[in-house]
Amino acid sequence: MNLGSIFRRHARYRPDQTAVVFGDRRLTHREFNAEINRTANAMRALGIGKGAKVATVLPNCLELLEVYWAVAKIGAVVVPMSTLLMEGALRSLLKLSAP
């Protein structure tokens, strides 16, 4: 099974089942898949496609989950960066990973 297809399948077969609870937000599989699709389509519009590397510098948030699953859906690769890293470390990781 392709990891990027998990939420599409769940949205089809379990649309109203809770998929994500983050703080006071609860999203069903249908809702979360729609958010993932929105993010994936925005990435595609920016020219991000299969095999591309996408760096993230986000705290633990719902948007981070959306980005991770959207990247998987389009066949790209996530390069996670910590919000705790200093500027020099971020610069070095970005240079080495070439996202």
KAKA-V591382 format. One record per backbone hydrogen bond with DSSP energy under -0.5 kcal/mol. NH is the residue of the N-H (numbers start at 1). CO is the residue of the C=O. E is the energy in kcal/mol with one decimal. If there is no record, write none. Layout:
BEGIN
nh: (NH,NH)
co: (CO,CO)
e: (E,E)
END
This chain:
BEGIN
nh: (5,6,9,10,11,12,13,14,17,19,20,22,25,27,29,29,30,32,33,34,35,36,37,38,39,40,41,42,43,44,45,46,46,47,48,51,52,54,55,56,58,61,64,65,66,67,68,69,70,71,72,73,74,75,75,76,77,79,80,81,85,90,91,92,93,94,95,96,97,98,99)
co: (2,3,5,6,7,8,9,10,14,27,27,25,22,20,14,17,15,28,29,30,31,32,33,34,35,36,37,38,39,40,41,42,43,44,43,75,49,77,53,79,81,59,61,61,62,63,64,65,66,67,68,69,70,71,72,71,52,54,78,56,82,86,87,88,89,90,91,92,93,94,94)
e: (-2.0,-1.3,-2.4,-2.5,-2.5,-1.4,-2.6,-3.0,-1.3,-3.1,-1.9,-2.5,-2.2,-2.7,-0.5,-1.8,-2.0,-3.0,-2.5,-1.9,-1.9,-2.5,-2.7,-2.2,-2.2,-2.9,-2.9,-1.8,-2.2,-2.5,-2.2,-1.1,-0.5,-1.9,-2.4,-2.7,-2.1,-3.2,-0.6,-2.0,-0.6,-0.7,-0.5,-1.3,-2.2,-2.5,-2.5,-2.3,-2.5,-2.8,-1.8,-2.1,-1.8,-0.6,-0.7,-2.3,-2.9,-2.9,-0.6,-2.4,-1.1,-2.4,-2.6,-2.3,-2.6,-2.7,-2.2,-2.5,-2.5,-1.8,-0.5)
END
